[in-house]
Amino acid sequence: MEKRKSMNWLIFALMTVACWGLYGIFLHAGQVGMADNELGRYKAFLFVGIAYFLVAVLAPLAVLLMAKDMNWSMPASGMWLSLLAGILGAVGAFCVLLAMGSGAKSGMSPAVVAVAV
């Protein structure tokens, strides 16, 4: 009997597209909700950072703590490359924020800028 191939990867890929697609919309809404035309985008991004902490630190930590026979050894090369990946992701997210602000000043809709990025 042939083993069925899992399509879980497709579900996760579609979830990624949905989340990244909604990111700019909600970030702009959060910025507007801060009621601060000058610094609202940075206040909103501060809460994005808190969300990153909750999702990117606490969730994997919980999974690791629940894993049986967890090996806590983490080679330096893996740690540094992963840290660099996180920095690149955060800088990219910050640049989306800056692009939305710059686009809005030039008359473009923040949603259009987010989609273009």
Phi and psi in radians as a Rosetta constraint file:
Dihedral C 1 N 2 CA 2 C 2 CIRCULARHARMONIC -1.454 0.35
Dihedral N 2 CA 2 C 2 N 3 CIRCULARHARMONIC 2.343 0.35
Dihedral C 2 N 3 CA 3 C 3 CIRCULARHARMONIC -1.331 0.35
Dihedral N 3 CA 3 C 3 N 4 CIRCULARHARMONIC 2.337 0.35
Dihedral C 3 N 4 CA 4 C 4 CIRCULARHARMONIC -1.257 0.35
Dihedral N 4 CA 4 C 4 N 5 CIRCULARHARMONIC 2.425 0.35
Dihedral C 4 N 5 CA 5 C 5 CIRCULARHARMONIC -1.446 0.35
Dihedral N 5 CA 5 C 5 N 6 CIRCULARHARMONIC 2.416 0.35
Dihedral C 5 N 6 CA 6 C 6 CIRCULARHARMONIC -1.342 0.35
Dihedral N 6 CA 6 C 6 N 7 CIRCULARHARMONIC 2.439 0.35
Dihedral C 6 N 7 CA 7 C 7 CIRCULARHARMONIC -1.886 0.35
Dihedral N 7 CA 7 C 7 N 8 CIRCULARHARMONIC 0.305 0.35
Dihedral C 7 N 8 CA 8 C 8 CIRCULARHARMONIC -0.991 0.35
Dihedral N 8 CA 8 C 8 N 9 CIRCULARHARMONIC -0.620 0.35
Dihedral C 8 N 9 CA 9 C 9 CIRCULARHARMONIC -1.019 0.35
Dihedral N 9 CA 9 C 9 N 10 CIRCULARHARMONIC -0.647 0.35
Dihedral C 9 N 10 CA 10 C 10 CIRCULARHARMONIC -1.200 0.35
Dihedral N 10 CA 10 C 10 N 11 CIRCULARHARMONIC -0.702 0.35
Dihedral C 10 N 11 CA 11 C 11 CIRCULARHARMONIC -1.066 0.35
Dihedral N 11 CA 11 C 11 N 12 CIRCULARHARMONIC -0.802 0.35
Dihedral C 11 N 12 CA 12 C 12 CIRCULARHARMONIC -1.152 0.35
Dihedral N 12 CA 12 C 12 N 13 CIRCULARHARMONIC -0.669 0.35
Dihedral C 12 N 13 CA 13 C 13 CIRCULARHARMONIC -1.108 0.35
Dihedral N 13 CA 13 C 13 N 14 CIRCULARHARMONIC -0.741 0.35
Dihedral C 13 N 14 CA 14 C 14 CIRCULARHARMONIC -1.177 0.35
Dihedral N 14 CA 14 C 14 N 15 CIRCULARHARMONIC -0.618 0.35
Dihedral C 14 N 15 CA 15 C 15 CIRCULARHARMONIC -1.130 0.35
Dihedral N 15 CA 15 C 15 N 16 CIRCULARHARMONIC -0.662 0.35
Dihedral C 15 N 16 CA 16 C 16 CIRCULARHARMONIC -1.094 0.35
Dihedral N 16 CA 16 C 16 N 17 CIRCULARHARMONIC -0.827 0.35
Dihedral C 16 N 17 CA 17 C 17 CIRCULARHARMONIC -1.028 0.35
Dihedral N 17 CA 17 C 17 N 18 CIRCULARHARMONIC -0.779 0.35
Dihedral C 17 N 18 CA 18 C 18 CIRCULARHARMONIC -1.104 0.35
Dihedral N 18 CA 18 C 18 N 19 CIRCULARHARMONIC -0.806 0.35
Dihedral C 18 N 19 CA 19 C 19 CIRCULARHARMONIC -1.135 0.35
Dihedral N 19 CA 19 C 19 N 20 CIRCULARHARMONIC -0.805 0.35
Dihedral C 19 N 20 CA 20 C 20 CIRCULARHARMONIC -1.191 0.35
Dihedral N 20 CA 20 C 20 N 21 CIRCULARHARMONIC -0.556 0.35
Dihedral C 20 N 21 CA 21 C 21 CIRCULARHARMONIC -1.183 0.35
Dihedral N 21 CA 21 C 21 N 22 CIRCULARHARMONIC -0.622 0.35
Dihedral C 21 N 22 CA 22 C 22 CIRCULARHARMONIC -1.472 0.35
Dihedral N 22 CA 22 C 22 N 23 CIRCULARHARMONIC -0.305 0.35
Dihedral C 22 N 23 CA 23 C 23 CIRCULARHARMONIC -0.939 0.35
Dihedral N 23 CA 23 C 23 N 24 CIRCULARHARMONIC -0.941 0.35
Dihedral C 23 N 24 CA 24 C 24 CIRCULARHARMONIC -1.097 0.35
Dihedral N 24 CA 24 C 24 N 25 CIRCULARHARMONIC -0.668 0.35
Dihedral C 24 N 25 CA 25 C 25 CIRCULARHARMONIC -1.112 0.35
Dihedral N 25 CA 25 C 25 N 26 CIRCULARHARMONIC -0.840 0.35
Dihedral C 25 N 26 CA 26 C 26 CIRCULARHARMONIC -1.254 0.35
Dihedral N 26 CA 26 C 26 N 27 CIRCULARHARMONIC -0.588 0.35
Dihedral C 26 N 27 CA 27 C 27 CIRCULARHARMONIC -1.110 0.35
Dihedral N 27 CA 27 C 27 N 28 CIRCULARHARMONIC -0.761 0.35
Dihedral C 27 N 28 CA 28 C 28 CIRCULARHARMONIC -1.120 0.35
Dihedral N 28 CA 28 C 28 N 29 CIRCULARHARMONIC -0.745 0.35
Dihedral C 28 N 29 CA 29 C 29 CIRCULARHARMONIC -1.079 0.35
Dihedral N 29 CA 29 C 29 N 30 CIRCULARHARMONIC -0.697 0.35
Dihedral C 29 N 30 CA 30 C 30 CIRCULARHARMONIC -1.134 0.35
Dihedral N 30 CA 30 C 30 N 31 CIRCULARHARMONIC -0.680 0.35
Dihedral C 30 N 31 CA 31 C 31 CIRCULARHARMONIC -1.081 0.35
Dihedral N 31 CA 31 C 31 N 32 CIRCULARHARMONIC -0.816 0.35
Dihedral C 31 N 32 CA 32 C 32 CIRCULARHARMONIC -1.127 0.35
Dihedral N 32 CA 32 C 32 N 33 CIRCULARHARMONIC -0.676 0.35
Dihedral C 32 N 33 CA 33 C 33 CIRCULARHARMONIC -1.153 0.35
Dihedral N 33 CA 33 C 33 N 34 CIRCULARHARMONIC -0.310 0.35
Dihedral C 33 N 34 CA 34 C 34 CIRCULARHARMONIC -1.312 0.35
Dihedral N 34 CA 34 C 34 N 35 CIRCULARHARMONIC -0.235 0.35
Dihedral C 34 N 35 CA 35 C 35 CIRCULARHARMONIC 0.938 0.35
Dihedral N 35 CA 35 C 35 N 36 CIRCULARHARMONIC 0.743 0.35
Dihedral C 35 N 36 CA 36 C 36 CIRCULARHARMONIC -2.478 0.35
Dihedral N 36 CA 36 C 36 N 37 CIRCULARHARMONIC 1.736 0.35
Dihedral C 36 N 37 CA 37 C 37 CIRCULARHARMONIC -1.058 0.35
Dihedral N 37 CA 37 C 37 N 38 CIRCULARHARMONIC -0.570 0.35
Dihedral C 37 N 38 CA 38 C 38 CIRCULARHARMONIC -1.485 0.35
Dihedral N 38 CA 38 C 38 N 39 CIRCULARHARMONIC -0.791 0.35
Dihedral C 38 N 39 CA 39 C 39 CIRCULARHARMONIC -2.049 0.35
Dihedral N 39 CA 39 C 39 N 40 CIRCULARHARMONIC 0.098 0.35
Dihedral C 39 N 40 CA 40 C 40 CIRCULARHARMONIC -1.021 0.35
Dihedral N 40 CA 40 C 40 N 41 CIRCULARHARMONIC -0.651 0.35
Dihedral C 40 N 41 CA 41 C 41 CIRCULARHARMONIC -1.155 0.35
Dihedral N 41 CA 41 C 41 N 42 CIRCULARHARMONIC -0.584 0.35
Dihedral C 41 N 42 CA 42 C 42 CIRCULARHARMONIC -1.333 0.35
Dihedral N 42 CA 42 C 42 N 43 CIRCULARHARMONIC -0.602 0.35
Dihedral C 42 N 43 CA 43 C 43 CIRCULARHARMONIC -1.120 0.35
Dihedral N 43 CA 43 C 43 N 44 CIRCULARHARMONIC -0.744 0.35
Dihedral C 43 N 44 CA 44 C 44 CIRCULARHARMONIC -1.105 0.35
Dihedral N 44 CA 44 C 44 N 45 CIRCULARHARMONIC -0.736 0.35
Dihedral C 44 N 45 CA 45 C 45 CIRCULARHARMONIC -1.165 0.35
Dihedral N 45 CA 45 C 45 N 46 CIRCULARHARMONIC -0.512 0.35
Dihedral C 45 N 46 CA 46 C 46 CIRCULARHARMONIC -1.012 0.35
Dihedral N 46 CA 46 C 46 N 47 CIRCULARHARMONIC -0.737 0.35
Dihedral C 46 N 47 CA 47 C 47 CIRCULARHARMONIC -1.279 0.35
Dihedral N 47 CA 47 C 47 N 48 CIRCULARHARMONIC -0.482 0.35
Dihedral C 47 N 48 CA 48 C 48 CIRCULARHARMONIC -1.076 0.35
Dihedral N 48 CA 48 C 48 N 49 CIRCULARHARMONIC -0.732 0.35
Dihedral C 48 N 49 CA 49 C 49 CIRCULARHARMONIC -1.085 0.35
Dihedral N 49 CA 49 C 49 N 50 CIRCULARHARMONIC -0.698 0.35
Dihedral C 49 N 50 CA 50 C 50 CIRCULARHARMONIC -1.115 0.35
Dihedral N 50 CA 50 C 50 N 51 CIRCULARHARMONIC -0.720 0.35
Dihedral C 50 N 51 CA 51 C 51 CIRCULARHARMONIC -1.117 0.35
Dihedral N 51 CA 51 C 51 N 52 CIRCULARHARMONIC -0.702 0.35
Dihedral C 51 N 52 CA 52 C 52 CIRCULARHARMONIC -1.017 0.35
Dihedral N 52 CA 52 C 52 N 53 CIRCULARHARMONIC -0.746 0.35
Dihedral C 52 N 53 CA 53 C 53 CIRCULARHARMONIC -1.055 0.35
Dihedral N 53 CA 53 C 53 N 54 CIRCULARHARMONIC -0.836 0.35
Dihedral C 53 N 54 CA 54 C 54 CIRCULARHARMONIC -1.069 0.35
Dihedral N 54 CA 54 C 54 N 55 CIRCULARHARMONIC -0.770 0.35
Dihedral C 54 N 55 CA 55 C 55 CIRCULARHARMONIC -1.471 0.35
Dihedral N 55 CA 55 C 55 N 56 CIRCULARHARMONIC -0.742 0.35
Dihedral C 55 N 56 CA 56 C 56 CIRCULARHARMONIC -1.577 0.35
Dihedral N 56 CA 56 C 56 N 57 CIRCULARHARMONIC -0.227 0.35
Dihedral C 56 N 57 CA 57 C 57 CIRCULARHARMONIC -1.944 0.35
Dihedral N 57 CA 57 C 57 N 58 CIRCULARHARMONIC -0.937 0.35
Dihedral C 57 N 58 CA 58 C 58 CIRCULARHARMONIC -1.249 0.35
Dihedral N 58 CA 58 C 58 N 59 CIRCULARHARMONIC -0.691 0.35
Dihedral C 58 N 59 CA 59 C 59 CIRCULARHARMONIC -1.125 0.35
Dihedral N 59 CA 59 C 59 N 60 CIRCULARHARMONIC -0.905 0.35
Dihedral C 59 N 60 CA 60 C 60 CIRCULARHARMONIC -1.158 0.35
Dihedral N 60 CA 60 C 60 N 61 CIRCULARHARMONIC -0.546 0.35
Dihedral C 60 N 61 CA 61 C 61 CIRCULARHARMONIC -1.096 0.35
Dihedral N 61 CA 61 C 61 N 62 CIRCULARHARMONIC -0.733 0.35
Dihedral C 61 N 62 CA 62 C 62 CIRCULARHARMONIC -1.098 0.35
Dihedral N 62 CA 62 C 62 N 63 CIRCULARHARMONIC -0.749 0.35
Dihedral C 62 N 63 CA 63 C 63 CIRCULARHARMONIC -1.100 0.35
Dihedral N 63 CA 63 C 63 N 64 CIRCULARHARMONIC -0.763 0.35
Dihedral C 63 N 64 CA 64 C 64 CIRCULARHARMONIC -1.132 0.35
Dihedral N 64 CA 64 C 64 N 65 CIRCULARHARMONIC -0.689 0.35
Dihedral C 64 N 65 CA 65 C 65 CIRCULARHARMONIC -1.182 0.35
Dihedral N 65 CA 65 C 65 N 66 CIRCULARHARMONIC -0.518 0.35
Dihedral C 65 N 66 CA 66 C 66 CIRCULARHARMONIC -1.455 0.35
Dihedral N 66 CA 66 C 66 N 67 CIRCULARHARMONIC -0.263 0.35
Dihedral C 66 N 67 CA 67 C 67 CIRCULARHARMONIC -1.227 0.35
Dihedral N 67 CA 67 C 67 N 68 CIRCULARHARMONIC 2.344 0.35
Dihedral C 67 N 68 CA 68 C 68 CIRCULARHARMONIC -1.337 0.35
Dihedral N 68 CA 68 C 68 N 69 CIRCULARHARMONIC 2.473 0.35
Dihedral C 68 N 69 CA 69 C 69 CIRCULARHARMONIC 1.001 0.35
Dihedral N 69 CA 69 C 69 N 70 CIRCULARHARMONIC 0.732 0.35
Dihedral C 69 N 70 CA 70 C 70 CIRCULARHARMONIC -1.174 0.35
Dihedral N 70 CA 70 C 70 N 71 CIRCULARHARMONIC 2.257 0.35
Dihedral C 70 N 71 CA 71 C 71 CIRCULARHARMONIC -1.695 0.35
Dihedral N 71 CA 71 C 71 N 72 CIRCULARHARMONIC 1.979 0.35
Dihedral C 71 N 72 CA 72 C 72 CIRCULARHARMONIC -1.473 0.35
Dihedral N 72 CA 72 C 72 N 73 CIRCULARHARMONIC 0.110 0.35
Dihedral C 72 N 73 CA 73 C 73 CIRCULARHARMONIC -1.256 0.35
Dihedral N 73 CA 73 C 73 N 74 CIRCULARHARMONIC 2.217 0.35
Dihedral C 73 N 74 CA 74 C 74 CIRCULARHARMONIC -2.300 0.35
Dihedral N 74 CA 74 C 74 N 75 CIRCULARHARMONIC 1.884 0.35
Dihedral C 74 N 75 CA 75 C 75 CIRCULARHARMONIC -1.041 0.35
Dihedral N 75 CA 75 C 75 N 76 CIRCULARHARMONIC 2.510 0.35
Dihedral C 75 N 76 CA 76 C 76 CIRCULARHARMONIC -0.997 0.35
Dihedral N 76 CA 76 C 76 N 77 CIRCULARHARMONIC -0.695 0.35
Dihedral C 76 N 77 CA 77 C 77 CIRCULARHARMONIC -1.100 0.35
Dihedral N 77 CA 77 C 77 N 78 CIRCULARHARMONIC -0.720 0.35
Dihedral C 77 N 78 CA 78 C 78 CIRCULARHARMONIC -1.146 0.35
Dihedral N 78 CA 78 C 78 N 79 CIRCULARHARMONIC -0.683 0.35
Dihedral C 78 N 79 CA 79 C 79 CIRCULARHARMONIC -1.154 0.35
Dihedral N 79 CA 79 C 79 N 80 CIRCULARHARMONIC -0.803 0.35
Dihedral C 79 N 80 CA 80 C 80 CIRCULARHARMONIC -1.158 0.35
Dihedral N 80 CA 80 C 80 N 81 CIRCULARHARMONIC -0.721 0.35
Dihedral C 80 N 81 CA 81 C 81 CIRCULARHARMONIC -1.158 0.35
Dihedral N 81 CA 81 C 81 N 82 CIRCULARHARMONIC -0.668 0.35
Dihedral C 81 N 82 CA 82 C 82 CIRCULARHARMONIC -1.188 0.35
Dihedral N 82 CA 82 C 82 N 83 CIRCULARHARMONIC -0.683 0.35
Dihedral C 82 N 83 CA 83 C 83 CIRCULARHARMONIC -1.101 0.35
Dihedral N 83 CA 83 C 83 N 84 CIRCULARHARMONIC -0.745 0.35
Dihedral C 83 N 84 CA 84 C 84 CIRCULARHARMONIC -1.073 0.35
Dihedral N 84 CA 84 C 84 N 85 CIRCULARHARMONIC -0.722 0.35
Dihedral C 84 N 85 CA 85 C 85 CIRCULARHARMONIC -1.050 0.35
Dihedral N 85 CA 85 C 85 N 86 CIRCULARHARMONIC -0.731 0.35
Dihedral C 85 N 86 CA 86 C 86 CIRCULARHARMONIC -1.134 0.35
Dihedral N 86 CA 86 C 86 N 87 CIRCULARHARMONIC -0.721 0.35
Dihedral C 86 N 87 CA 87 C 87 CIRCULARHARMONIC -1.093 0.35
Dihedral N 87 CA 87 C 87 N 88 CIRCULARHARMONIC -0.789 0.35
Dihedral C 87 N 88 CA 88 C 88 CIRCULARHARMONIC -1.079 0.35
Dihedral N 88 CA 88 C 88 N 89 CIRCULARHARMONIC -0.716 0.35
Dihedral C 88 N 89 CA 89 C 89 CIRCULARHARMONIC -1.116 0.35
Dihedral N 89 CA 89 C 89 N 90 CIRCULARHARMONIC -0.766 0.35
Dihedral C 89 N 90 CA 90 C 90 CIRCULARHARMONIC -1.190 0.35
Dihedral N 90 CA 90 C 90 N 91 CIRCULARHARMONIC -0.703 0.35
Dihedral C 90 N 91 CA 91 C 91 CIRCULARHARMONIC -1.112 0.35
Dihedral N 91 CA 91 C 91 N 92 CIRCULARHARMONIC -0.732 0.35
Dihedral C 91 N 92 CA 92 C 92 CIRCULARHARMONIC -1.055 0.35
Dihedral N 92 CA 92 C 92 N 93 CIRCULARHARMONIC -0.752 0.35
Dihedral C 92 N 93 CA 93 C 93 CIRCULARHARMONIC -1.120 0.35
Dihedral N 93 CA 93 C 93 N 94 CIRCULARHARMONIC -0.687 0.35
Dihedral C 93 N 94 CA 94 C 94 CIRCULARHARMONIC -1.157 0.35
Dihedral N 94 CA 94 C 94 N 95 CIRCULARHARMONIC -0.658 0.35
Dihedral C 94 N 95 CA 95 C 95 CIRCULARHARMONIC -1.172 0.35
Dihedral N 95 CA 95 C 95 N 96 CIRCULARHARMONIC -0.591 0.35
Dihedral C 95 N 96 CA 96 C 96 CIRCULARHARMONIC -1.053 0.35
Dihedral N 96 CA 96 C 96 N 97 CIRCULARHARMONIC -0.767 0.35
Dihedral C 96 N 97 CA 97 C 97 CIRCULARHARMONIC -1.050 0.35
Dihedral N 97 CA 97 C 97 N 98 CIRCULARHARMONIC -0.809 0.35
Dihedral C 97 N 98 CA 98 C 98 CIRCULARHARMONIC -1.138 0.35
Dihedral N 98 CA 98 C 98 N 99 CIRCULARHARMONIC -0.668 0.35
Dihedral C 98 N 99 CA 99 C 99 CIRCULARHARMONIC -1.121 0.35
Dihedral N 99 CA 99 C 99 N 100 CIRCULARHARMONIC -0.701 0.35
Dihedral C 99 N 100 CA 100 C 100 CIRCULARHARMONIC -1.128 0.35
Dihedral N 100 CA 100 C 100 N 101 CIRCULARHARMONIC -0.710 0.35
Dihedral C 100 N 101 CA 101 C 101 CIRCULARHARMONIC -1.172 0.35
Dihedral N 101 CA 101 C 101 N 102 CIRCULARHARMONIC -0.737 0.35
Dihedral C 101 N 102 CA 102 C 102 CIRCULARHARMONIC -1.188 0.35
Dihedral N 102 CA 102 C 102 N 103 CIRCULARHARMONIC -0.704 0.35
Dihedral C 102 N 103 CA 103 C 103 CIRCULARHARMONIC -1.125 0.35
Dihedral N 103 CA 103 C 103 N 104 CIRCULARHARMONIC -0.688 0.35
Dihedral C 103 N 104 CA 104 C 104 CIRCULARHARMONIC -1.111 0.35
Dihedral N 104 CA 104 C 104 N 105 CIRCULARHARMONIC -0.656 0.35
Dihedral C 104 N 105 CA 105 C 105 CIRCULARHARMONIC -1.178 0.35
Dihedral N 105 CA 105 C 105 N 106 CIRCULARHARMONIC -0.458 0.35
Dihedral C 105 N 106 CA 106 C 106 CIRCULARHARMONIC -1.696 0.35
Dihedral N 106 CA 106 C 106 N 107 CIRCULARHARMONIC 0.190 0.35
Dihedral C 106 N 107 CA 107 C 107 CIRCULARHARMONIC 1.640 0.35
Dihedral N 107 CA 107 C 107 N 108 CIRCULARHARMONIC 0.041 0.35
Dihedral C 107 N 108 CA 108 C 108 CIRCULARHARMONIC -1.555 0.35
Dihedral N 108 CA 108 C 108 N 109 CIRCULARHARMONIC 2.558 0.35
Dihedral C 108 N 109 CA 109 C 109 CIRCULARHARMONIC -1.214 0.35
Dihedral N 109 CA 109 C 109 N 110 CIRCULARHARMONIC 2.362 0.35
Dihedral C 109 N 110 CA 110 C 110 CIRCULARHARMONIC -0.994 0.35
Dihedral N 110 CA 110 C 110 N 111 CIRCULARHARMONIC -0.563 0.35
Dihedral C 110 N 111 CA 111 C 111 CIRCULARHARMONIC -1.150 0.35
Dihedral N 111 CA 111 C 111 N 112 CIRCULARHARMONIC -0.655 0.35
Dihedral C 111 N 112 CA 112 C 112 CIRCULARHARMONIC -1.159 0.35
Dihedral N 112 CA 112 C 112 N 113 CIRCULARHARMONIC -0.734 0.35
Dihedral C 112 N 113 CA 113 C 113 CIRCULARHARMONIC -1.099 0.35
Dihedral N 113 CA 113 C 113 N 114 CIRCULARHARMONIC -0.771 0.35
Dihedral C 113 N 114 CA 114 C 114 CIRCULARHARMONIC -1.091 0.35
Dihedral N 114 CA 114 C 114 N 115 CIRCULARHARMONIC -0.702 0.35
Dihedral C 114 N 115 CA 115 C 115 CIRCULARHARMONIC -1.201 0.35
Dihedral N 115 CA 115 C 115 N 116 CIRCULARHARMONIC -0.671 0.35
Dihedral C 115 N 116 CA 116 C 116 CIRCULARHARMONIC -1.142 0.35
Dihedral N 116 CA 116 C 116 N 117 CIRCULARHARMONIC -0.593 0.35
